[in-house]
């Protein structure tokens, strides 16, 4: 299987393709573990809880990207579509999420940028492009 470059990734949120602004994206899958260790135990024990997913990323500031995220920071659930490699038959991840963080960062010596975080609510579908 050949390796791929991240430059061909695709990301849309709330039906708007913002791939041309995003320069870093991470989809993180975590499982909540619940400790079941009792008194007298010499080793910790756990059971599996629920799965959680989150998305974080950064982008170059642009009025379009800013408008998308500024309009979504209201507690509403939005659809997302993340394709690590936007070519035929490659995997894609879709689902719904809440925007939990949106930041605009300015520096005198760098481009204005944005960063964002989403927390996935409900199931994520892994399909193909």
N, C-alpha and C positions, 0 to 999 in steps of 0.2 A: 504494500500500500504506500503510495507516495505521500510525502509530507506536503502541507499546504501553507501558504502565506496568509496572514491575517488581513492583508489588504483587500481581499475579495469578500470580506464579511458583509452582511446585510443586517440592518436593524430598523424595525418600524415600531412605533408606539401610537396607539389610538388611530391606526390606519394611515399614519404619515411616515413615509420613508425618510429617516434622518441619517442614513448611512454616509452621506457626503460630508457630514459634520463630525460624526463620531470617530474618535481615533483610538479608543480603548474600551473594551467591553468584557465583562466577566459574568458568567452564569454559574452560581454556586449552589450545589445540592448538598444539603445537610440532613442528618437524621438525629432527632432529639433522642438522647439516651437518658433513661430514668434509673437512678441508683436504687438497688434493692438490698444493699449490704445491711446486715443486722448485727446486733451486739454479739460479740464473741467470734466474729468472722476475722480471718487473717488476710483475706483477699476481697477486694471490691467486686461486686457483681452488679450487672445491669440488665435491663430489658430495653428493647427497641420501642421508641415512642412513634411520633409522627414525622413524616418527611417535610422539610421546608426548603424552599428555593428562594434565592434572591438574585437580583441583577444590579450591577453597578457599572458605571462607565464615565467617560469624560469625552468632551467634544470641544471644538473650536466655537467660540461664541458667534452667533449669527441670529438675526432677528427672527428667522423662521424657526430655528431650533429653540430659541428662547420662548417664542410664542407657544410652541407645542408644550413645553414643560411648565411654563407659567400657568397655562390654562388647565393643566392636569393636577395641579397641586391643591385639590379641593376635596380629597377623600373619595373621589369616584374611582371605580374599577375600570381599567383600560386594557385593551387587547395589546399583546406584543407578539412580534415575530422575529426570532433571532436565527440567523443562518451563518454559522462559522465559515462556510464556504458556499457562496451563492452560485453553485453550478448544478447542472442536472444530476439527479440521484444522490446528492449530498444531503446529510441530515439537517433538519431544521427543528426548532423548538418553538411551540406556540402555546399561549395560555392567556390568563388575565392577571393583572397585578395592580398594586396601589403604589403611587409615587410617594416615597417616604422622606426623600431629601432632594433638594435642588439648590445648587450653589453656583454663584457667578464669581469668578476670581480674576482680579486685575493685577498686573504688575507693570512697572515702568519699563522693564527690560524683556517682556515676553508678550505673547498674544493674550487677549482676553479669552478665558476658557470657562466652560461650565462642567460641573460634575453632577451626577444624579444617582439615586438609589431607588430601586423598586423592590417590593416584597410580593412574591407570587401568592395569589389566593386561589385555591382549587388545584385541579390537576394540570400538569403540563403534558402536552402531546409531542412525542418525538416522531416526526414523519420524515419525508424526503421532499426536496425541492422539486 
